Structure formats: C-alpha cells, structure tokens
Amino acid sequence: MSDVSTETQAPKTFNAEAFAMNIAKAMETSGQALAAYLMPREDGEPKDKPPSELGEVIKTFTKVAEYWLTDKERAEALQTRMGKAYLDLWGSAMRRMAGEQAKPAIEPSPRDKRFKDPEWKSNLFFDFVLQLYLLTAQWAQELVKNAEGVDPHTRKKAEFYVQQIANAIAPSNFVLTNPEVLRETLASNGDNLVRGMKMLAEDIEAGRGMLRIRQSDPSNLEVGVNMATTPGKVIYQNELMQLIQYTPTTETVLRTPLLIVPPWINKFYILDLKPEKSYVKWCVDQGITVFVISWVNPDKELGKKTFDDYMKEGPLAAMDVIEKVTGEMKVHTAGYCVGGTLLASTLAWLAEKRRQRVTSATLFAAQVDFTHAGDLLVFVDEDQIATLEREMEARGVLEGSKMAMAFNMLRSNDLIWSYVVSNYLKGQPPSSFDLLHWNSDATRMPAANHSYYLRNCYLENRLSSGSMVLDNTLLDLSKVKVPVYNLATREDHIAPADSVLYGSQFFGGPVKYVLSGSGHIAGVVNPPAAGKYQYWTNDNIKDVTLADWMKNATEHKGSWWPDWLQWLEGLDAERAPARAVGSEEMPPIEDAPGSYVKVRA
C-alpha cells in the first residue's frame, strides 16, 4: 500500500496587501524601463526623436482620409455604417444580458490564437470588448479597401499599417481586457506584472533604448556549443566572409563539391542549428563536400562595401579557394533568400564572362523577380529608400534591429504581440528555442550594399528585366544555362511562392520548381527524420499562376531534401575519396563555425 500523500494543494487566495505591494513594485520597475527607453543612444541621438516611419504612416493615411473627407455625403455614410454596427452589437449584448440567445455581430477567425480562452465568449464583458474590437478593425480595413482613386502602392501600405495598428490595440494586449492575464494577475497577487516589468526593463536596456523582445531563453543556446556544431574548419577569410569546409563523414564523396551562399541579412547557422535539424550535417552525411560562406557582421568601416564586393569577395572568392583545395573547377551551388539573389546575379555575371564554374544552382526561398515580392514592398518606394539612405549614410550600416523588426512585423501577432503578452503581462520568460534565438541574432548591413539591393531589386526590378549592372557587366538571366532547383515555401511572407514561381521563367536552362509546406524557415529547414510537412512538384512552370500550378502538382509527404539529393546526383553522380579539410596552400585557420558568426550586433 502506498504511503504517498494524496492531499491536494489548496488554491491560491487573493491577498490585497500582497497585490498592492506587487503593483507598487511593478510601477517602480516600469519606471526603470522608462529610464532605459529615454537613455540617449551611444552616438548621442535622443530617444524621443520621431521615427521616420511615423511620417510615412501619417502621409499614407492622409491620402486615404482625403477620399472620405472631401465628400460630405461619403463621410456621413461611413459614419452611419460604423454607427449601425455598434448599435447591432449593443442590441446583441443587451439580449444576452437578459438571458436570451443572441448571434454575435462578428466572430474572430478560428485560426486566431489570441482569443482561444473560453472566457472571451462566456463572459459578457470580454465578449463585448472582443466584438467591439473586431468591428472597429473590420471598419478600418474596409475604409482603406473602399477608398477609390488611391494608387495600389499607397493602398498596400495603408492596409499594412491598419493591420499593424489593429494588432497593437487588440484587447488581448492589455491586462484589464485579457481574461487569461487578468486571472493570472489576481491569482498571483500581481507577481506576474512584477516579473514582466523586470523583463521589460531588461529588454529595453539590452536594446539600448529600443525594445528588443526576447523570443527565446539564451541559456543552453551558444553558437559553436549547442548550435552550429558540425565539425569543420575555416580555411579562408577576407573582410567580408569566412569560408568553412566541413569534415567528411563518409569514405567517398560526390566529386563536385557544394558551395552554400547564405543571406548576409541573417547568419548562416540557420542551416546548421542543432545536429538533428542541420542541413549542413545532413549533406555531409550524404557524402557531399560542403563549403559554407559565413558573412561578417559589418561595422561602419565596411559601410562602403558594395553588391559587387559581396559577389567578388563572396561566391567568386570561395570558388577560387575551393578549386585550390579540391582541384575541382566547378561546384554545385546553393543560395538562401538574398544569398540566392546574389548567387543568381553571380551566375549571370559568370555567363556573361563565359566562365564555367558552376555545375548546378539551388535556390532556397530566393527571388530574382520582385513583381510579386509581397508585404516587404510596403517598405520600398523612392521616399522611404531615400530616407533610409540618409540614415545609413550617418551610421555607415543599417542596424540589424531595423531589418529584424521589419521581418517580425510581417507576422506581428506571432512574433511581437504574443511575446509582449507572455513576457511582460504574464511574466513568463520564453523557453530555449534555437530557431527563435537565431531569429534574434541580428546582423548589420553595409549602406552601399543594402542601397544597391533595395533599388536594383525591389524598387526597379532590374535583375529579371536584364538591366542590372554588376561589376560593369550587364546581367542577363536567360544566359544562365546551368540546371536550377528552385525551392519555394507555401506560407512564405518574405519570398512568396508565386514570386519564386514567376522568377523561374527568366533562367535560360532547365528549372525544377518545388513548393514546400510551411514558411520561409521551417519549409527550408525540414530534416527527413522529422517526417513533417510535404512538398509539391510539377514540371510545368511556363506562363502559369501558382493556383493553376498547384492543380496539377503532385504532393509528396515529408521533406524535400531527399528529392533534391536525387536531383543533384542525377546531374553528376561521380564520386571520389573523401577529402581532407584544407590543404598545404590553404591551411585551416580556426574551428567551425569560426569567429565572424559570433559577432553580435
């Protein structure tokens, strides 16, 4: 017979004295957060300077408002629709208070995680607040949608800004209007707010006056210790990159080595997270000699480095080193995101120079045409780029936090507000998660390079049109004859799947377009052992929309990695004895992942 006690713990009771003391502590700590926010930047810029984005928001909304306010009848009709919606809600709430069944005036999407708590429906107050919020957000969105005469770019910006404001003012983001947070506050006598305000102050201080939301607990997540641990050596470095060669794990390898060109907007170890997630390790274990570029995290001294420099000191320099180390003149290549854009540009440059250095090219969620570039186009027009260029000129670089925030805003409910609620209102620190740790490990970008990229790709779309000039060379993608494996991800907000599909037609050689499940990261970093998601294939990529392509596509369960390996071996299956890392001419400099990747912004 067990002697273990079955006594249950008594539920916590509300303690008014403890609650008052905790509220005082929380207010005191919030003062520390305010002090950190108001602290001047290291370069002396005052923290209360209005951000340039605020002016863009005001200018955009002014154009929408002009449509509605220049016509009295139109404005009155707008107010009438809003008033009727509120009256319907009020009537529904009154009937519910009287004990009657009443259909909600509006309901949240079933996929909206913010309002999953049952009390959003069962409690009359929270149900009313929720519907009031949803009706207001819907009205604001329709206000933009129905504004006639607004140019498409301004409309897209307005829709984006409305969505950001709506996400920010959601009742789930405030203590008194979030039932889950309110219960936690009362149950813990406000201790959650004390913990939350402490984290808020720490995160503002860590961001030097800007809120740097912690998305992951950094403990047990160290580059070179818990992540990016695939064995290898740095065998070459210059001002812009270190080149890593990984130690073979098989007796023979494909004769043609693989060069991976990651984005410089993020760090390369997204492809080498924990061993079970590592694309790099998986490739090595399949018998591929893998080389990876690890871009520098640039400072002001590198602010003049151009897109030309990134090509010459990046993939072109890496190809020369690989030839010296392996004796192979040609390489398989893979480029991720903007690294894929750089790789495609490099392929066009090589084609124009008639240099045969590449056997194949694989693009991971990369764009060569920016007609359908998605929500990031919101940040791109002449005025915004000019403003950004002035800011970058002063600093020499674009701070990584600016780009990170732009990416987070594309999914602000998931990547911003869910952490605001969890961290600062519930007082729950995030768990350790390698992917989100990488997401917050921001990198800076040289002003000259970033300006060229924004103007030539996003603003003027020169690469696909054949008018982009790189290193005094006019680029023409139709002259790129090497086989291309063009991977898109179905839920990508950064390189939309239809944009990647449309870009496939500009290459002059055979292109295999593959669509993976999930998004920009999880759709790429999807190891076969996980058995997650799926991918689709369809050989028809000419003059077809994504919707039509999907109708005739074949779905395959699991990871696309084995399909890619089969494609690669189908191009060149010749094998050779496994290679030592480095050579007499290019001796190892340091262990992978190297020192460049460890520099934090």
VENSUL-V96474 format. One record per helix or strand. SS is the DSSP state (a for helix, b for strand). FROM is the first residue (numbers start at 1). LEN is the number of residues. Records with the same first field share a line. If there is no record, write none. Layout:
SS=FROM-LEN, FROM-LEN
//
This chain:
a=16-23, 52-18, 72-26, 113-3, 119-4, 124-22, 152-17, 171-3, 175-3, 179-9, 191-16, 268-4, 275-3, 279-7, 300-3, 307-20, 338-16, 374-6, 382-14, 400-10, 412-14, 434-7, 447-13, 462-4, 477-3, 497-8, 528-3, 546-6, 561-11, 596-3
b=223-1, 227-1, 232-6, 241-6, 252-3, 258-4, 290-6, 331-6, 358-7, 397-2, 445-2, 469-2, 473-2, 483-7, 511-6, 534-4, 554-4, 575-3, 590-2
//
